[in-house]
Amino acid sequence: MTTPARGRILIVDDEEAARKSLGQILGEDGFEVALAADGEEALRQTAETSPDVLVTDLRMPGMDGHELLSRVRQGYPDVAVVVMTAHGTIRSAVQALREGAEDYLTKPVDVEDLEHLLDRVMNKKRLRAETQLLRARLDDKYRFENIVGRSPEMLEVFRLVEQVAPSQASILITGESGTGKELIAQAIHQRSPRRDAPFVKVSCAALPETLLESELFGHERGAFTGALARRAGRFEIAASGTIFLDEIGDIPAGMQIKLLRFLQERQFERLGGNQTLIVDVRVITATHRDLKQLIQEGKFRDDLYYRLNVIEIPLPPLRARSQDTPLLVDHFIRRFATANNKDVVGVTDETLAALMAYAWPGNVRELEHAIERAVILSRDRKLDLTLFPSLPRNEARPQRQAGPVVPGATLEEIERDAILRTLEAVGGSTSRAAAVLKVSPRTIQYKVKQYRAGQVTRPRSPASPAGEQEPAP
């Protein structure tokens, strides 16, 4: 049954006339109404119909309103309870509020007051449901399963995030552009005691010094041309939560002093103001620049660096964790195929080898954009190399000799050829070859060592006599 726009209401009253009268009026006003003459019947109907709001009299024979309230709160916590009471028993209504009732009305009930109260309760329930849904989506987005990586390097990052998230320490996230620094910052916030407070982001490289100061600390009316009213800064907005300062290496010298003062004292003044404000905010920063080099060049304060870098989380570039590339490719294909209603399920083996061999100077962000473009332009279920024009081509490289003749070659010969060809395609990286062939890097290393020791023969070429074999490298 579809719930009406105004909600599903259960009215509980032992007085039949009052019960039916309220039910008729609320039904005409767009509520879906059920009636119960006592507490036992109310519990049965609550179990069967799951009302949004239960409106009950407090004084009833048998199970009174207080006991009904208690049992509903225990068994059906999502059902809001409104109590009705006579003028002489207001104290009982106040007690019901302490026991978990949303509100109370005095009898005889004013219908307009009841309708306003029900609308308010329904709006509160909807807001609570939307908040829970949003929080669930945030948890899903920033859980580690969606920050894709199973390489040792990324597992170490995840371990650090879990360890430092509950603390209050300032954190510096370092790494090249496109490695996912903002995602890690948000994951830290979601796992911290501050998760229910704001997470506020500021790009320090995008604003000149005056505007950056106003953005961070706010300003008073008349502080500068165009400042027509007082404006709260990001630190105020992030109170009790987390502020993420991206590209902290680009912050001007004057702002470095003011940020240092805030980190030391948790105090600041709005631009153009004299009132000192104190806020509790956790600071997470990120940069792709070498801050120690900037300190040596006199462009970044060393005392600010040590305040920001209580704990450092370095993010590896994609080329240093190429075994994560197949996972990322699959992740982005699923996302963009769904978003664009395309029947794309993967990439060809040749394409995956090329994707793994490429250095990806733009890191995960560059790979993400490349996959999105390929999915949109694809006409087949698997993406091929023609959809990745930016990948380097190796047409000038001499072709390897033909592979082993099948049938006629042994499994050992076929395996050897597959490993050597894959290693060639991925630039000699054992970890990348292992990811393509879906074996461990140690297996690849062991096999190559065997080949070099001459323990496994090279596959016969079509021109080789059937009884002759070429020596292993």
C-alpha positions in Angstrom: 0.0 0.0 0.0 1.3 3.4 -0.9 1.6 5.9 2.0 -0.4 9.1 1.4 1.6 12.3 1.1 0.5 13.4 4.6 1.2 10.1 6.3 -0.4 7.0 8.0 -2.0 7.7 11.4 -3.3 5.3 14.1 -5.7 6.9 16.6 -6.2 5.1 19.9 -9.0 6.2 22.2 -11.6 4.2 24.3 -14.2 6.9 23.6 -15.8 5.7 20.4 -17.3 9.1 19.4 -14.0 11.0 19.8 -12.1 8.2 18.0 -14.3 8.1 15.0 -14.7 11.9 14.8 -10.9 12.5 14.7 -10.5 9.7 12.2 -13.1 11.1 9.8 -11.6 14.6 9.9 -8.0 13.5 9.4 -9.1 11.1 6.6 -10.8 14.0 4.8 -7.6 16.0 5.1 -5.5 13.4 3.2 -4.1 11.2 6.0 -4.5 7.5 5.9 -6.3 6.7 9.2 -6.7 3.5 11.3 -8.6 3.3 14.6 -8.1 1.3 17.8 -10.2 1.1 21.0 -7.5 0.0 23.4 -3.8 -0.6 23.8 -3.8 -4.2 22.8 -5.6 -3.5 19.6 -3.2 -0.6 18.9 -0.2 -2.9 19.3 -1.7 -5.4 16.8 -2.4 -2.7 14.3 1.0 -1.2 14.7 2.6 -4.5 13.9 0.4 -5.0 10.8 0.2 -1.5 9.3 3.4 0.3 10.6 1.8 3.7 11.1 4.0 6.9 10.9 2.3 8.4 13.9 0.3 6.9 16.8 -2.0 9.3 18.5 -3.2 7.9 21.8 -5.2 8.9 24.9 -3.4 8.6 28.1 -6.3 7.4 30.3 -7.7 4.1 29.0 -8.9 0.9 30.8 -6.5 -2.0 30.8 -3.3 -0.8 29.1 -3.1 2.9 29.5 -1.3 5.4 27.3 2.0 5.3 29.3 2.4 1.5 28.9 1.4 1.7 25.2 4.0 4.4 24.7 6.7 2.3 26.4 5.9 -0.8 24.3 5.8 1.1 21.1 9.1 2.8 21.8 10.7 -0.6 22.5 9.2 -2.6 19.7 8.7 0.1 17.0 11.1 2.9 17.5 10.4 4.4 14.1 6.7 5.1 15.1 6.3 8.6 16.5 3.8 8.9 19.4 1.6 11.8 20.3 -0.4 11.7 23.5 -3.8 13.3 24.3 -4.7 14.3 27.8 -7.4 16.2 29.8 -6.6 19.6 31.2 -6.3 18.3 34.7 -3.6 15.8 33.8 -0.9 17.9 32.1 1.7 16.4 34.5 1.0 13.0 33.0 1.6 14.5 29.5 4.9 16.0 30.6 5.9 12.6 32.0 5.0 11.0 28.6 7.4 13.5 26.9 10.2 12.3 29.1 9.3 8.7 28.2 9.8 9.5 24.5 6.5 11.0 23.2 6.9 13.5 20.4 4.4 16.0 21.8 1.0 16.2 23.5 -2.4 17.8 23.0 -5.2 18.6 25.5 -8.7 17.3 25.2 -11.0 18.2 23.6 -8.5 18.2 20.7 -8.3 21.3 18.5 -8.3 19.7 15.0 -6.1 22.5 13.5 -3.5 22.1 16.3 -3.5 18.3 15.7 -3.1 18.7 11.9 -0.2 21.2 12.3 1.4 18.9 14.9 1.1 15.8 12.6 2.6 17.7 9.7 5.5 18.8 11.9 6.1 15.3 13.1 6.0 13.9 9.5 8.5 16.5 8.3 10.8 15.6 11.2 10.6 11.9 10.3 11.3 12.6 6.6 14.3 14.8 7.5 15.6 12.0 9.8 15.2 9.4 7.0 16.9 11.7 4.4 19.8 12.3 6.9 20.2 8.5 7.5 20.2 7.8 3.7 22.7 10.6 3.1 25.0 9.2 5.8 24.7 5.7 4.4 25.6 6.9 0.9 28.6 8.8 2.3 29.8 5.7 4.2 29.4 3.7 1.0 31.3 6.2 -1.1 34.2 6.6 1.2 34.6 3.0 2.5 37.8 1.4 1.4 36.1 -0.9 -1.1 35.4 2.2 -3.2 38.9 3.7 -2.7 40.2 1.1 -5.1 43.4 -0.6 -4.3 44.8 -4.0 -3.1 48.5 -3.4 -3.6 50.8 -3.4 -0.6 51.2 0.4 -1.0 47.5 1.1 -0.7 46.9 -1.4 2.0 49.4 0.5 4.1 47.5 3.7 3.3 44.3 2.1 4.5 46.0 0.9 7.7 47.2 4.4 8.4 43.7 5.9 7.8 42.1 3.4 10.3 44.8 4.1 12.9 44.8 7.9 12.7 41.1 8.7 12.0 39.9 8.4 15.7 42.7 10.9 16.8 42.6 14.7 16.9 46.0 15.0 15.2 46.5 17.3 12.1 47.3 15.2 9.0 49.3 16.0 5.9 48.4 13.9 2.8 51.2 14.0 0.2 51.3 12.7 -3.4 51.1 13.7 -7.0 48.1 15.3 -8.5 45.3 12.8 -9.3 46.3 10.2 -6.6 43.1 10.6 -4.6 44.1 12.9 -1.7 40.6 14.3 -1.2 39.1 10.9 -1.1 41.5 9.8 1.7 40.7 13.0 3.6 37.0 12.4 3.4 37.5 8.7 4.5 39.4 9.9 7.5 36.6 12.3 8.4 33.9 9.6 8.0 35.8 7.3 10.3 36.4 9.9 13.0 34.3 11.0 16.0 33.5 14.2 14.0 31.7 12.3 11.2 28.3 13.9 12.1 29.8 17.4 11.8 30.7 19.3 8.6 33.5 18.3 6.2 34.6 21.5 4.5 37.0 21.7 1.6 39.1 24.7 0.5 41.5 24.8 -2.5 44.3 27.1 -1.4 45.7 27.5 -4.9 42.5 28.8 -6.4 42.4 32.2 -4.5 44.6 35.2 -4.0 45.7 36.0 -0.5 43.0 38.5 0.5 40.2 36.3 -0.8 41.7 33.3 0.8 41.8 35.0 4.2 38.1 35.9 3.8 37.3 32.4 2.7 39.0 30.8 5.7 38.3 33.3 8.5 35.3 35.2 7.1 34.9 39.0 7.0 33.0 41.9 8.5 30.8 44.3 6.6 33.0 46.9 4.9 36.2 44.9 5.3 36.9 45.4 1.6 35.1 46.6 -1.5 32.1 44.5 -2.1 31.9 43.2 1.5 28.3 44.3 2.0 27.6 42.0 5.0 29.3 39.9 7.6 30.3 36.5 6.2 31.3 33.4 8.2 34.5 31.7 7.1 35.2 28.1 6.4 36.6 27.5 9.9 33.4 28.7 11.5 31.3 26.6 9.1 33.4 23.5 9.9 33.0 23.9 13.7 33.3 20.6 15.5 34.1 18.9 12.2 37.0 18.8 9.7 38.5 21.3 7.3 40.5 20.0 4.3 43.0 22.5 2.9 44.1 21.3 -0.5 47.3 22.4 -2.1 48.6 23.9 1.1 52.0 24.4 -0.5 50.6 27.2 -2.5 49.4 29.3 0.5 50.9 32.8 0.6 53.4 33.8 3.2 51.0 36.2 5.1 48.4 33.5 5.3 50.9 31.0 6.6 51.4 33.2 9.7 47.6 33.4 10.4 47.1 29.7 9.8 50.0 29.0 12.2 48.4 31.1 14.9 45.1 29.3 14.5 46.8 25.9 14.8 48.6 27.0 18.0 45.7 28.8 19.7 42.5 27.8 17.8 41.7 31.5 17.6 41.2 34.0 14.8 39.5 37.2 13.8 37.3 37.8 10.8 38.9 40.0 8.2 38.2 43.6 9.2 37.0 42.6 12.7 38.3 42.7 16.3 36.2 40.0 17.9 38.3 36.9 18.7 36.6 33.6 17.7 37.4 30.2 19.0 36.4 27.0 17.1 37.2 23.3 17.5 38.2 22.1 14.0 40.4 19.2 12.9 42.8 20.3 10.1 43.7 17.9 7.2 46.0 19.3 4.5 47.3 18.0 1.2 49.9 18.9 -1.3 51.6 17.6 -4.5 54.6 19.8 -3.8 57.8 19.0 -1.8 57.3 21.2 1.3 60.8 20.4 2.6 62.2 21.8 -0.6 59.9 24.9 -0.3 61.3 25.4 3.3 64.8 25.4 2.0 63.9 27.9 -0.6 62.3 30.2 2.1 58.8 29.8 0.6 57.2 27.8 3.4 57.5 28.2 7.2 59.1 25.2 8.9 57.1 25.8 12.1 53.9 25.6 10.1 55.1 22.5 8.4 55.6 20.7 11.7 52.2 21.8 13.0 50.5 20.4 9.9 52.6 17.3 9.6 51.9 15.6 12.9 51.1 12.5 10.8 51.9 12.2 7.1 50.1 9.9 4.7 52.0 9.6 1.5 49.9 8.4 -1.5 51.8 6.3 -4.1 51.5 7.3 -7.8 49.6 4.8 -10.0 52.8 3.7 -11.8 54.1 2.5 -8.4 51.1 0.3 -7.8 50.3 -0.9 -11.3 48.9 -4.1 -10.0 45.9 -2.0 -8.9 45.3 -0.9 -12.5 43.1 -3.9 -13.5 40.9 -3.2 -10.4 40.6 0.5 -11.2 39.8 -0.3 -14.9 37.0 -2.7 -13.8 35.7 -0.2 -11.3 35.6 2.7 -13.8 34.1 0.6 -16.5 31.2 -0.5 -14.2 30.6 3.1 -13.1 30.6 4.7 -16.6 28.8 1.8 -18.3 26.0 2.2 -15.8 26.0 6.0 -16.0 25.9 6.0 -19.8 23.7 2.9 -20.3 26.4 1.1 -22.2 26.9 -2.7 -22.4 30.6 -2.6 -21.8 32.0 -5.4 -19.6 35.8 -5.1 -19.9 38.9 -4.5 -22.0 40.8 -6.8 -24.4 44.0 -8.4 -23.1 46.1 -6.3 -25.4 44.5 -3.1 -24.1 44.9 -4.1 -20.4 48.6 -4.8 -21.0 49.0 -1.3 -22.6 47.1 0.3 -19.8 49.3 -1.3 -17.2 52.5 -0.5 -19.1 51.6 3.3 -19.4 53.1 5.5 -16.7 49.9 7.6 -16.2 51.5 11.0 -15.2 48.0 12.2 -14.2 47.5 9.1 -12.1 44.1 7.7 -11.2 42.3 10.8 -12.4 43.9 10.5 -15.8 43.0 6.8 -16.0 39.4 7.6 -14.9 38.9 10.2 -17.7 40.5 7.8 -20.3 38.1 5.0 -19.3 35.1 7.4 -19.3 35.9 8.5 -22.8 36.5 5.0 -24.1 33.2 3.7 -22.6 31.2 6.6 -24.2 32.8 6.0 -27.6 32.7 2.2 -27.5 30.6 0.1 -29.9 31.6 -3.3 -28.5 31.4 -5.0 -25.2 35.1 -4.8 -24.7 37.3 -1.7 -25.0 40.2 -2.0 -27.5 43.3 0.0 -28.0 41.7 2.2 -30.7 39.7 3.9 -27.9 42.9 5.0 -26.1 44.7 7.3 -28.6 47.0 8.8 -25.9 48.6 5.4 -25.1 52.0 5.0 -26.7 52.2 2.6 -29.6 55.1 0.2 -30.3 54.6 -0.3 -34.0 58.3 0.2 -34.7 59.4 -2.5 -32.3 60.5 -5.7 -34.1 57.9 -8.4 -33.9 58.7 -11.4 -31.8 59.0 -14.7 -33.5 55.9 -16.7 -33.9 54.6 -18.5 -30.9 54.5 -22.3 -30.3 52.6 -24.4 -32.8 49.3 -25.6 -31.3 48.7 -28.5 -31.5 52.2 -29.8 -31.2 53.6 -27.6 -28.3 53.7 -28.7 -24.7 51.8 -26.8 -22.0 55.2 -25.8 -20.6 56.2 -24.2 -23.9 52.9 -22.4 -24.2 53.1 -21.1 -20.6 56.7 -19.9 -21.2 55.7 -18.0 -24.4 52.7 -16.4 -22.6 54.8 -15.2 -19.7 57.6 -13.8 -21.9 55.2 -12.0 -24.3 53.3 -10.5 -21.4 56.5 -9.3 -19.8 57.5 -7.7 -23.1 54.0 -6.0 -23.4 54.2 -4.5 -19.9 57.8 -3.3 -20.1 59.3 -6.1 -18.1 57.4 -5.4 -14.9 56.7 -8.7 -13.1 53.9 -7.2 -11.0 52.1 -5.9 -14.1 52.6 -9.2 -15.9 51.3 -11.1 -12.8 48.1 -9.0 -12.7 47.5 -9.6 -16.4 48.0 -13.4 -16.1 46.2 -13.5 -12.7 49.1 -15.2 -10.9 51.4 -13.9 -8.1 54.5 -11.9 -8.9 56.6 -14.5 -7.1 55.4 -17.1 -9.7 56.5 -14.9 -12.6 59.9 -14.3 -10.9 60.4 -18.0 -10.3 59.5 -18.9 -13.9 61.8 -16.3 -15.3 64.6 -17.5 -13.1 64.0 -21.0 -14.5 64.1 -19.8 -18.0 67.4 -18.0 -17.4 68.9 -21.1 -15.8 68.0 -23.1 -18.9 65.6 -25.4 -17.0 62.7 -24.7 -19.5 63.2 -24.8 -23.2 62.1 -22.1 -25.6 59.0 -23.0 -27.6 59.6 -24.4 -31.1 58.9 -21.9 -33.9 57.0 -23.2 -37.0 60.3 -23.4 -38.9 62.0 -25.6 -36.3 62.2 -29.3 -36.9 59.9 -31.3 -34.7 62.7 -32.8 -32.7 64.8 -29.7 -32.2 64.3 -27.1 -29.4 66.0 -23.7 -29.0 67.9 -23.0 -25.8 66.4 -21.0 -23.1 67.7 -17.4 -22.5 
